[in-house]
Each structure stands twice: as C-alpha cells, then as structure tokens.
C-alpha cells in the first residue's frame, strides 16, 4: 500500500487504511516547502510585534492578555499541560492513529503556521505506532477537541503516557518515544494551539465508526435477504416497478440488492406455487423503504465527514494576504464541529433503525412456528435455541434508543461565556461508535438465526449469492449442533461484520 501524502484531501477509506491497516503517512518535499514558507511568514509577523490571538495572547476569555515575547514558548507548553484534562477510558489504537493522522494532514496544508518538524514528528509517530494515552471524554466540540488533542500533544513533547501499538502496557511517553527513535518536539510559538484546536478527535472516532457502519449496512441487507429466505417470504415487494414510483436512491439500491440476492433460489421455487400469502410483515416487506432511508442518511454523513477530513479546522489560520506574497492571520471558527455533530447524530439514528428492524426479523425467525421450529431449536423444549439470543438483541436495541438521542441538540457555555455555543461533536461521535457496535451484534444474531433457518430447509439450497454468504458465515461461526454458548459467537460474527467480511 502506497503511503498517504499528507496535505492532500483524504477519503474515509484513507482514514481507515491508516488506522486499521497501518498505512504509512508521508510528508512530501512539496508539503515541507509550503509549511516552511508559511512558518517564515508567521515569524515575520512576530518580528513586527503584531497582536495575534493564541500566538502572543492568552486563550479564550484570556485573549485580551498580551504575553511577552520571552514567554511565548512557555505559553504553548502551558496550554498543552492545562488542557490535558480528559477523563474516562482511553481511545483505542486505531482511533489514536486516526486522530494523529487527521491533525498531521491538516497541519501539512500549510495554514497553521507550525514548523516542518511538528508534521514530521507526528508522521513518525503514526508510522512507528506510538499510541498516546488519550482519554475519550472531555471535549465539547468547540474550540475543537481540546482535551483529547492535548493528551496527544503531551506525547509529542515527551510528556504524558503512551505505548507501542498493540501493547496493553502504558509507559511514560519519553521512554516510548525514545524506543521508537523519535525525538520529542520543543514547541515554538503557535504550535501548541495548532496541535489541539480543531475537530480531529470527533472526525477520527466518528469517521472510523462511519466506515464500520458502511460495512455493517452491507451485512444488514444480506441478513435481511437471508431472513426472507428462511421464512419463505415473497420477493415481490422488491420488484423495481414498485420503487420506480418512489425513487429514493437508497430505497432503489436496497430493493435491487435484495432482488439480486434472492434471485434463482430453489427454496423459493419450492413453495411459490402453493404460497397463499400476499404480503409479508413490514420488517421483511418494507426493507427497501426503511433500510434505504438509513442508507441515504449514512451517505449524507459520509459526505460531511469527508468534507471535514479535507478541511483545516484550527484557529487562527494563516492565509494568503491581499498583498502578493504576504501572509495574514485570521481568527475564525473552523474548529466548530456542528456539521460533524449533526452527521454523527443522524448516522446513529439511522444505524439504530437498522438494529430495530433486524430485531423484528429475529423475532419472526424464532416465532413463526408454521415455517420453522420454535426458537430454531433442534429439539424444542430440551433445547432453547435462539430464545435468549433474541433477548440480547432486544436489550441492545433498547440501549441504542437511549444512545440515539442527539448530542447536537445541546450546548453548554464554557470559558466564561467566550465559547458560548458548542457542538458536542465528540459526544455524538462516541455515541455513534457504540450504536454501530451494538447493531453489529444484533446483525450477527440475525445472520446466525437466518442461517439456521435456511439450513432447516435442506436438502433444498438457497440462491447462489446467499449460499456464498452462508459459507462466509460458517468460516466464523460453524453450524450449531444443539444448544451452545452464544456470547463468543456473537462477538466474533459482529467483528467480522464491522471488518467487512460480508462486503463485496
């Protein structure tokens, strides 16, 4: 895999490649030249003793406090230490790598005024797998993700805690950096602020969750088709002529996928002549309309996150001046995460809906005693089959409904009312992650239950695509031989769902 050239516009797949597949990050000579030129412009302004927020002033409500030149570097280090006040469980390795990648990529665009050494050091930390200890809670999503980013910056300057990727043991950052052969950075003017002021944490956590949500969506459609097959449902509801009359993009996409997955099924052919049912329950019949709407919501969220990944979100920003060759420092609000917060909340609601309709199909699979054995048990009564697996799905749905309350609907004023309207984008991203993982488990239960139902109809076989998917499932979860412990199977299949095991 070729390294990603920092300073370019990444996709959600680029983010996932760096975080999950350890793709390397490269700082090109072109990027270094741009970064150095902008830094030189900033130093010229400093020499002219211009007043610039966060560079030679205090922060937030303390912006009116001018800082003397001899204290400017101390100002940046103090900023990192004072803002490293996150709490809660740390971000996982992939999220930390994604956060560092998002920040390094923005800095490489040349609008932040840092020296090239800052970007090169962040790149080295990514490539050598130095994982800072970054508590997950403490950001309100404006002025960006200050607390989590400050913990990342602590490791960059050789303070705080860190570990090698894949390890469970946290050690002083100075020791981890030394072992990796990376020299900590001594911060210069503006650099502490440039490291922490931006949306890098929310777009790292939320972006990876969204990447997994897309894989989850593919598995959810597959699970739905398999449930239709197990329950001997009718594919008439997926006829394209129906969906041409209500042409939402996601609806048509899901209908076409379901029709393709079920086409040519011997199971369906075996009972179609004698089937007197005109309509299936909504959880089967309305999959294009319900799941298609979720697909459209995820598409919107993807567009927002990819726009954010290609943006510069710290403050203040260095831009081309009106006079040719000059640099201006502008103070604005690109750190505000409202767009990301909305998108993460919308995505969480959509994925919650995917879990809800999946749970309803599981309920059909374990309770339609005319078509399948009670609770899919081989020896009902002696065995409970999928009875309590369905209960687990119901519990996860309930948790998702709580988590899908929008974080973006709230704002709490901070910093003596200077930061009086905030996005809560990090909260939205963390909630999205939990909703996606819960729904992956619900989908895993449906996949296993539907597979049992399909195999109950043996020796008849399903369609070619569904038989292929069934074989993939059996690589992770072999066929049940009776009552067995479900927990490990659910987690294993859910992990496969999130990793794209069922995505073509």
Backbone torsions as a table, in degrees:
resi	resn	phi	psi	omega
1	UNK	NA	126.5	-178.8
2	UNK	-70.3	144.4	178.8
3	UNK	-61.7	151.2	174.5
4	UNK	-83.7	129.4	-179.5
5	UNK	-83.8	110.2	-177.2
6	UNK	-61.3	144.0	-178.0
7	UNK	100.8	-0.9	178.0
8	UNK	-102.8	177.6	-178.4
9	UNK	-92.1	110.9	-178.0
10	UNK	-85.9	155.7	171.2
11	UNK	-95.6	173.5	177.0
12	UNK	-64.6	-29.6	177.5
13	UNK	-70.7	-35.3	174.8
14	UNK	-62.1	-43.6	177.4
15	UNK	-59.0	-46.1	-179.4
16	UNK	-66.6	-36.1	178.8
17	UNK	-62.3	-43.9	179.2
18	UNK	-66.6	-42.6	-173.8
19	UNK	-77.2	-45.2	-173.9
20	UNK	-95.6	-32.6	-173.2
21	UNK	-110.1	5.2	176.6
22	UNK	57.6	40.0	173.0
23	UNK	-63.7	140.7	-177.2
24	UNK	-80.0	155.0	175.6
25	UNK	-111.4	133.2	-177.2
26	UNK	-118.9	138.2	174.2
27	UNK	-102.9	108.7	-174.2
28	UNK	-78.6	157.8	174.9
29	UNK	-55.7	-35.9	178.9
30	UNK	-62.6	-44.5	179.3
31	UNK	-65.7	-42.3	-179.9
32	UNK	-61.5	-38.6	179.3
33	UNK	-64.2	-43.2	179.4
34	UNK	-65.4	-45.8	-179.9
35	UNK	-59.4	-45.6	-178.5
36	UNK	-64.3	-40.2	-179.1
37	UNK	-64.7	-43.3	179.2
38	UNK	-67.1	-37.1	177.8
39	UNK	-64.0	-40.8	178.4
40	UNK	-61.4	-38.0	177.6
41	UNK	-63.8	-40.3	178.5
42	UNK	-65.6	-42.2	-178.7
43	UNK	-65.9	-30.3	175.0
44	UNK	-64.9	-42.4	178.2
45	UNK	-65.6	-37.9	177.1
46	UNK	-62.4	-40.6	179.7
47	UNK	-64.3	-28.3	178.0
48	UNK	-83.2	-1.6	176.9
49	UNK	63.0	35.8	175.3
50	UNK	-68.8	146.9	175.3
51	UNK	-85.6	119.5	-176.8
52	UNK	-134.8	126.6	-175.5
53	UNK	-56.5	133.0	174.7
54	UNK	73.6	-6.7	180.0
55	UNK	-102.5	-47.6	173.0
56	UNK	-133.0	26.8	171.4
57	UNK	-130.9	172.6	172.3
58	UNK	-74.0	-173.9	-173.7
59	UNK	-114.7	153.0	177.0
60	UNK	60.1	-128.5	179.9
61	UNK	-67.7	-15.1	178.2
62	UNK	-89.2	13.2	-177.8
63	UNK	-62.6	-23.0	-179.8
64	UNK	-78.8	-8.7	-179.5
65	UNK	-85.8	113.1	178.9
66	UNK	-77.7	139.1	-178.9
67	UNK	-110.3	131.8	-177.7
68	UNK	-67.7	155.1	-174.2
69	UNK	-58.7	-37.8	-177.7
70	UNK	-71.5	-10.7	-179.3
71	UNK	-108.1	5.6	-173.9
72	UNK	-64.9	-38.4	-179.8
73	UNK	-72.9	-37.7	175.9
74	UNK	-62.5	-35.0	177.8
75	UNK	-56.1	-42.9	-177.0
76	UNK	-70.2	-41.0	178.8
77	UNK	-68.1	-42.6	177.6
78	UNK	-60.4	-36.9	177.7
79	UNK	-58.8	-47.2	-178.6
80	UNK	-63.5	-46.7	-177.7
81	UNK	-64.6	-44.5	-175.9
82	UNK	-70.3	-28.5	-177.9
83	UNK	-89.4	-7.9	179.7
84	UNK	-82.4	71.0	-176.7
85	UNK	-126.0	32.4	176.5
86	UNK	-70.9	157.3	179.3
87	UNK	-135.6	170.6	176.0
88	UNK	90.6	-177.3	-179.2
89	UNK	-61.8	143.6	-179.9
90	UNK	-73.1	155.5	171.6
91	UNK	-62.5	151.5	179.5
92	UNK	-79.1	172.9	-174.5
93	UNK	-55.4	-46.9	-176.8
94	UNK	-62.0	-41.4	-179.2
95	UNK	-66.4	-38.5	177.3
96	UNK	-64.4	-44.3	177.6
97	UNK	-61.9	-41.0	179.3
98	UNK	-65.5	-39.1	179.2
99	UNK	-63.5	-47.8	179.7
100	UNK	-63.4	-38.9	178.5
101	UNK	-63.2	-45.5	-179.5
102	UNK	-61.2	-41.3	-179.5
103	UNK	-70.8	-45.1	-179.9
104	UNK	-61.2	-38.7	-178.2
105	UNK	-66.6	-40.3	177.4
106	UNK	-65.1	-45.7	-179.1
107	UNK	-60.7	-32.9	-179.1
108	UNK	-72.0	-10.1	177.4
109	UNK	-77.8	-10.2	170.9
110	UNK	85.9	10.9	-178.1
111	UNK	-103.9	8.7	-174.0
112	UNK	-109.5	-14.1	174.2
113	UNK	79.4	16.9	178.2
114	UNK	-85.2	164.2	174.9
115	UNK	-80.4	157.0	178.8
116	UNK	-56.0	-30.8	-176.9
117	UNK	-61.1	-31.3	-179.7
118	UNK	-65.8	-47.1	-179.3
119	UNK	-67.6	-40.9	179.5
120	UNK	-64.6	-37.2	180.0
121	UNK	-70.3	-42.3	175.9
122	UNK	-60.5	-41.8	178.3
123	UNK	-61.2	-41.9	178.7
124	UNK	-64.9	-38.1	177.9
125	UNK	-63.0	-40.0	177.0
126	UNK	-63.9	-49.7	-173.8
127	UNK	-68.4	-30.6	-179.1
128	UNK	-98.5	4.1	173.2
129	UNK	69.1	40.3	172.9
130	UNK	-85.4	117.5	-175.3
131	UNK	-106.3	109.1	176.5
132	UNK	-69.2	152.0	172.9
133	UNK	-79.9	109.0	-175.8
134	UNK	-122.4	100.1	175.9
135	UNK	-58.7	144.9	-171.0
136	UNK	-81.6	-19.5	-173.2
137	UNK	-113.7	147.9	177.3
138	UNK	132.9	1.1	179.2
139	UNK	-107.1	137.4	173.3
140	UNK	-102.3	3.3	173.6
141	UNK	81.0	19.4	173.5
142	UNK	180.0	127.4	5.5
143	UNK	-72.9	66.0	-175.4
144	UNK	83.6	-165.4	-176.5
145	UNK	-92.9	73.6	-170.4
146	UNK	-65.1	-52.9	-174.3
147	UNK	-64.2	-53.8	179.9
148	UNK	-60.9	-37.1	-179.3
149	UNK	-69.5	-31.9	177.5
150	UNK	-65.2	-36.5	176.8
151	UNK	-66.0	-36.6	174.6
152	UNK	-63.1	-43.8	-178.7
153	UNK	-67.6	-29.3	176.0
154	UNK	-56.5	-45.8	179.4
155	UNK	-64.8	-38.5	179.2
156	UNK	-57.9	-34.8	-179.2
157	UNK	-96.4	8.0	175.1
158	UNK	85.4	17.8	176.9
159	UNK	-116.2	177.0	-179.6
160	UNK	73.2	-160.0	-176.8
161	UNK	-120.7	154.4	178.9
162	UNK	-156.9	178.0	177.0
163	UNK	-158.5	161.6	171.3
164	UNK	-73.7	146.6	177.6
165	UNK	-54.3	134.8	179.6
166	UNK	90.9	-12.7	179.7
167	UNK	-89.5	156.4	174.8
168	UNK	-104.7	-1.4	-173.6
169	UNK	-101.5	119.9	176.8
170	UNK	-88.0	139.8	180.0
171	UNK	-137.7	166.1	174.7
172	UNK	-55.4	136.4	-177.3
173	UNK	-56.2	-37.3	-178.2
174	UNK	-58.1	-39.9	-179.6
175	UNK	-71.2	-40.3	-178.8
176	UNK	-67.9	-41.8	178.0
177	UNK	-64.5	-41.4	179.9
178	UNK	-63.1	-43.7	179.4
179	UNK	-63.5	-33.3	178.7
180	UNK	-80.1	-6.3	-179.6
181	UNK	75.7	30.6	-178.2
182	UNK	-116.6	128.3	178.6
183	UNK	-85.7	126.0	176.6
184	UNK	-59.7	155.3	-176.5
185	UNK	-93.0	137.1	168.8
186	UNK	-93.7	111.9	-171.3
187	UNK	-66.9	140.0	173.0
188	UNK	-106.6	-176.8	-176.8
189	UNK	-55.4	139.3	175.7
190	UNK	78.1	-20.5	-168.0
191	UNK	-70.8	-36.1	177.2
192	UNK	-61.7	-45.3	179.4
193	UNK	-63.7	-41.7	179.9
194	UNK	-64.5	-27.1	-179.4
195	UNK	-77.1	-28.3	-171.6
196	UNK	-112.1	-17.0	-172.3
197	UNK	-93.1	100.6	-178.7
198	UNK	165.1	179.9	-173.5
199	UNK	-99.6	23.2	-171.3
200	UNK	-64.1	-33.7	-178.4
201	UNK	-72.6	-46.3	-178.2
202	UNK	-66.5	-36.2	-179.4
203	UNK	-80.0	-20.2	173.6
204	UNK	-73.7	-53.9	-179.0
205	UNK	-65.8	-49.1	-179.4
206	UNK	-68.3	-36.5	-179.6
207	UNK	-65.3	-42.7	177.7
208	UNK	-67.1	-38.4	177.1
209	UNK	-63.5	-38.1	179.6
210	UNK	-68.8	-39.5	175.0
211	UNK	-57.8	-45.2	178.0
212	UNK	-67.0	-32.4	179.2
213	UNK	-64.5	-34.0	177.8
214	UNK	-66.8	-43.5	174.8
215	UNK	-61.3	-41.1	178.6
216	UNK	-61.2	-41.2	-178.7
217	UNK	-60.1	-44.4	178.8
218	UNK	-59.5	-42.5	179.4
219	UNK	-67.6	-33.8	179.8
220	UNK	-66.3	-41.0	176.9
221	UNK	-64.5	-42.0	177.7
222	UNK	-61.2	-44.9	179.0
223	UNK	-61.7	-40.5	178.6
224	UNK	-61.9	-42.8	177.8
225	UNK	-63.9	-40.1	179.9
226	UNK	-66.2	-34.6	176.9
227	UNK	-67.8	-41.6	176.0
228	UNK	-56.8	-44.0	-179.3
229	UNK	-64.7	-45.8	-178.6
230	UNK	-63.4	-36.0	-177.6
231	UNK	-90.2	5.4	-178.3
232	UNK	53.9	43.5	177.9
233	UNK	-76.1	171.8	-178.5
234	UNK	-100.5	135.7	177.2
235	UNK	-84.9	5.4	-177.8
236	UNK	-57.5	-36.0	-177.4
237	UNK	-64.6	-10.4	-178.6
238	UNK	-102.1	6.9	179.3
239	UNK	-58.8	128.4	-177.0
240	UNK	-60.6	-23.1	179.6
241	UNK	-65.5	-30.9	176.0
242	UNK	-66.2	-44.8	-170.9
243	UNK	-82.4	-16.0	171.8
244	UNK	-66.4	-21.5	-179.5
245	UNK	-88.3	-7.5	174.5
246	UNK	-143.7	74.4	-161.9
247	UNK	-84.4	48.5	169.4
248	UNK	-64.0	139.3	-175.2
249	UNK	-57.7	-51.2	-177.8
250	UNK	-62.4	-39.5	179.3
251	UNK	-60.3	-47.3	-179.7
252	UNK	-66.3	-36.0	180.0
253	UNK	-65.3	-45.0	-179.1
254	UNK	-67.8	-42.4	179.2
255	UNK	-59.4	-44.0	180.0
256	UNK	-65.1	-39.5	179.6
257	UNK	-65.0	-44.2	-179.9
258	UNK	-64.7	-42.8	179.1
259	UNK	-62.1	-41.0	179.2
260	UNK	-67.1	-37.8	-179.5
261	UNK	-68.0	-31.3	-175.1
262	UNK	-96.0	-10.1	-173.3
263	UNK	-63.1	133.6	175.1
264	UNK	77.4	25.1	-177.7
265	UNK	-81.4	122.0	173.8
266	UNK	-63.0	-30.8	177.5
267	UNK	-61.9	-47.1	179.4
268	UNK	-63.0	-42.3	-179.0
269	UNK	-63.0	-30.2	-175.8
270	UNK	-69.6	-23.9	-176.3
271	UNK	-123.6	1.3	-174.1
272	UNK	-65.6	-34.1	-176.8
273	UNK	-69.2	-35.1	-176.1
274	UNK	-98.6	3.3	-176.1
275	UNK	-79.8	117.2	-179.4
276	UNK	-96.0	-3.3	-179.7
277	UNK	-72.9	131.4	179.2
278	UNK	-91.6	-35.3	-175.8
279	UNK	-138.8	141.4	175.2
280	UNK	-91.3	168.2	174.3
281	UNK	-58.1	158.3	-177.2
282	UNK	-55.6	-37.2	-175.8
283	UNK	-62.8	-20.8	174.1
284	UNK	-98.6	-50.9	-172.0
285	UNK	-68.9	-36.0	-173.3
286	UNK	-98.9	19.1	177.9
287	UNK	-57.0	-43.0	179.4
288	UNK	-60.1	-42.4	-177.2
289	UNK	-70.9	-44.8	-176.2
290	UNK	-77.7	-50.3	-177.9
291	UNK	-75.2	-29.1	175.6
292	UNK	-64.3	-37.7	176.6
293	UNK	-64.4	-38.6	176.1
294	UNK	-63.4	-39.9	178.6
295	UNK	-61.8	-41.2	179.3
296	UNK	-66.0	-38.7	177.9
297	UNK	-64.9	-40.5	177.2
298	UNK	-65.8	-36.1	177.3
299	UNK	-62.8	-41.3	176.3
300	UNK	-62.4	-45.8	-179.6
301	UNK	-61.2	-40.7	177.9
302	UNK	-59.6	-44.0	-179.9
303	UNK	-60.9	-43.5	-179.7
304	UNK	-64.4	-46.7	-177.2
305	UNK	-65.8	-38.6	179.9
306	UNK	-71.0	-32.7	173.1
307	UNK	-63.6	-43.3	-179.5
308	UNK	-65.6	-38.7	179.1
309	UNK	-62.6	-28.2	179.5
310	UNK	-94.7	11.6	-175.4
311	UNK	-104.4	163.6	171.2
312	UNK	-106.9	120.8	-166.4
313	UNK	-122.3	12.8	177.4
314	UNK	-94.6	-174.8	-173.8
315	UNK	-158.1	136.9	-4.7
316	UNK	-75.1	169.6	-177.0
317	UNK	-115.6	146.0	175.1
318	UNK	-95.9	124.1	-179.0
319	UNK	-131.2	164.6	176.8
320	UNK	-61.9	133.2	178.8
321	UNK	-78.1	168.8	178.9
322	UNK	-68.5	-28.5	175.8
323	UNK	-87.8	131.7	-175.6
324	UNK	-54.0	128.9	178.0
325	UNK	84.1	-3.1	-179.0
326	UNK	-93.7	165.3	179.9
327	UNK	-123.1	138.0	173.0
328	UNK	-117.9	149.2	175.0
329	UNK	-108.4	116.0	-177.9
330	UNK	-113.7	135.3	177.4
331	UNK	-101.2	125.6	-178.8
332	UNK	-144.9	-148.7	-174.5
333	UNK	-137.3	33.6	179.7
334	UNK	-64.3	-14.4	177.6
335	UNK	-71.7	-12.8	-174.7
336	UNK	-72.6	128.0	-171.9
337	UNK	-98.3	26.9	-174.5
338	UNK	-60.5	-43.4	-179.2
339	UNK	-61.6	-43.5	179.3
340	UNK	-67.1	-39.6	179.9
341	UNK	-61.9	-47.7	176.1
342	UNK	-57.7	-47.8	-176.1
343	UNK	-62.4	-41.7	178.8
344	UNK	-65.7	-39.6	178.1
345	UNK	-66.2	-44.3	178.3
346	UNK	-60.5	-42.9	179.8
347	UNK	-63.5	-40.9	179.1
348	UNK	-62.7	-40.7	177.5
349	UNK	-63.7	-42.7	-179.6
350	UNK	-64.0	-43.1	-178.6
351	UNK	-71.2	-34.3	173.3
352	UNK	-58.4	-42.1	178.1
353	UNK	-62.4	-39.4	176.1
354	UNK	-59.6	-40.5	178.0
355	UNK	-67.5	-39.0	-178.9
356	UNK	-63.5	-45.3	-178.3
357	UNK	-71.8	-30.6	175.5
358	UNK	-64.6	-44.1	178.9
359	UNK	-60.3	-37.0	178.8
360	UNK	-66.8	-35.4	177.0
361	UNK	-71.0	-37.0	175.0
362	UNK	-59.9	-42.7	178.6
363	UNK	-59.2	-40.2	176.8
364	UNK	-64.1	-40.8	-178.0
365	UNK	-64.2	-35.2	-176.1
366	UNK	-92.4	-5.7	-174.3
367	UNK	-125.9	-3.5	177.8
368	UNK	-87.0	81.7	-171.8
369	UNK	-71.5	-11.9	177.9
370	UNK	-76.1	-26.7	-174.7
371	UNK	-108.0	-37.5	-176.7
372	UNK	-127.2	157.2	178.1
373	UNK	-65.2	151.1	-179.3
374	UNK	-53.1	125.7	178.4
375	UNK	56.5	20.2	178.4
376	UNK	61.1	23.8	-179.9
377	UNK	-82.8	142.1	177.4
378	UNK	-74.2	-30.6	179.0
379	UNK	-133.2	75.0	-173.9
380	UNK	-54.2	136.1	-176.7
381	UNK	103.2	-59.9	173.6
382	UNK	-70.0	-36.9	178.9
383	UNK	-113.9	148.4	178.9
384	UNK	-97.3	-13.4	178.6
385	UNK	57.5	-129.5	-175.4
386	UNK	-94.1	17.9	-177.0
387	UNK	-54.2	-53.1	-174.2
388	UNK	-87.5	-19.6	171.3
389	UNK	-61.5	-37.1	175.6
390	UNK	-65.4	-37.0	177.9
391	UNK	-62.2	-40.9	176.7
392	UNK	-59.6	-43.3	178.1
393	UNK	-60.7	-41.6	179.7
394	UNK	-63.9	-40.3	178.8
395	UNK	-63.7	-41.7	179.0
396	UNK	-65.5	-37.5	176.5
397	UNK	-61.2	-43.0	179.7
398	UNK	-61.5	-43.6	178.7
399	UNK	-62.7	-41.1	179.2
400	UNK	-61.6	-37.1	-179.3
401	UNK	-64.4	-35.1	175.1
402	UNK	-68.6	-45.7	-177.0
403	UNK	-69.0	-21.6	-177.4
404	UNK	-83.7	1.6	170.1
405	UNK	-63.5	129.9	-170.8
406	UNK	-70.1	126.3	171.9
407	UNK	-69.5	-31.0	-175.3
408	UNK	-69.5	-11.1	177.9
409	UNK	-78.4	-6.5	-174.3
410	UNK	-112.5	155.4	170.6
411	UNK	-153.5	137.2	176.1
412	UNK	-126.6	125.1	-177.8
413	UNK	-67.3	136.8	-179.7
414	UNK	-132.1	174.1	175.6
415	UNK	53.9	53.5	177.1
416	UNK	53.7	39.8	177.5
417	UNK	69.7	7.4	172.6
418	UNK	-71.5	-40.8	177.0
419	UNK	-102.3	75.0	-166.6
420	UNK	-94.2	-3.0	175.2
421	UNK	-143.9	111.5	-173.5
422	UNK	-120.3	166.0	-167.9
423	UNK	-97.0	-23.3	-172.9
424	UNK	57.4	32.7	-176.6
425	UNK	-65.3	-35.5	179.3
426	UNK	-67.1	-39.3	176.0
427	UNK	-60.8	-42.9	178.8
428	UNK	-62.1	-40.6	-179.7
429	UNK	-66.9	-43.4	179.1
430	UNK	-63.9	-38.8	177.4
431	UNK	-65.2	-42.1	178.8
432	UNK	-58.0	-43.1	179.3
433	UNK	-57.5	-46.0	-178.9
434	UNK	-66.3	-40.7	178.7
435	UNK	-62.9	-43.4	179.7
436	UNK	-62.1	-44.1	-178.6
437	UNK	-69.1	-37.8	175.5
438	UNK	-63.4	-43.8	-177.4
439	UNK	-69.9	-30.2	174.0
440	UNK	-61.7	-37.5	178.2
441	UNK	-69.1	-40.1	176.8
442	UNK	-61.9	-45.4	179.0
443	UNK	-63.0	-36.7	177.1
444	UNK	-61.4	-42.0	178.6
445	UNK	-64.1	-42.6	178.8
446	UNK	-64.1	-43.0	178.8
447	UNK	-57.3	-45.9	-179.0
448	UNK	-67.7	-40.7	179.8
449	UNK	-66.8	-45.0	-179.9
450	UNK	-64.4	-36.9	177.6
451	UNK	-62.7	-41.8	176.0
452	UNK	-59.8	-41.5	-179.8
453	UNK	-65.3	-42.8	178.5
454	UNK	-62.4	-44.5	-178.3
455	UNK	-70.7	-19.6	174.3
456	UNK	-64.6	-26.3	-178.4
457	UNK	-86.5	4.7	177.2
458	UNK	-59.3	147.2	15.5
459	UNK	-83.2	-1.1	177.8
460	UNK	-64.7	143.4	-180.0
461	UNK	-108.5	162.1	179.7
462	UNK	-88.8	-169.9	177.2
463	UNK	-66.7	162.7	180.0
464	UNK	-59.8	-45.5	178.7
465	UNK	-63.2	-38.5	-178.8
466	UNK	-73.0	-34.2	176.0
467	UNK	-65.5	-36.7	176.7
468	UNK	-64.7	-43.1	178.8
469	UNK	-66.1	-37.6	178.4
470	UNK	-62.9	-40.0	177.2
471	UNK	-64.1	-38.6	176.7
472	UNK	-63.7	-41.3	178.2
473	UNK	-61.4	-42.0	-177.0
474	UNK	-68.1	-17.7	172.8
475	UNK	-66.5	-29.0	-177.0
476	UNK	-100.8	-40.0	-177.6
477	UNK	-133.4	98.8	178.6
478	UNK	-60.0	162.0	179.6
479	UNK	-59.0	142.3	178.4
480	UNK	-70.4	146.0	176.8
481	UNK	-111.8	10.3	-174.7
482	UNK	145.2	-164.6	178.1
483	UNK	-66.4	129.1	178.3
484	UNK	-138.4	166.5	176.5
485	UNK	-68.8	125.1	-174.7
486	UNK	-86.8	-30.7	-165.7
487	UNK	-51.1	-54.6	-178.3
488	UNK	-63.2	-36.2	178.7
489	UNK	-64.7	-43.9	-179.9
490	UNK	-59.6	-46.9	-178.2
491	UNK	-65.6	-38.6	-178.8
492	UNK	-66.7	-44.3	179.8
493	UNK	-68.9	-38.9	178.1
494	UNK	-61.2	-42.3	178.2
495	UNK	-62.5	-39.4	177.9
496	UNK	-65.3	-38.7	177.2
497	UNK	-59.5	-48.9	-176.9
498	UNK	-67.1	-31.1	-178.3
499	UNK	-81.8	-3.4	177.9
500	UNK	87.8	20.4	-179.3
501	UNK	-60.9	-27.9	-177.7
502	UNK	-107.8	15.2	179.0
503	UNK	-100.2	127.0	177.3
504	UNK	-73.7	NA	NA
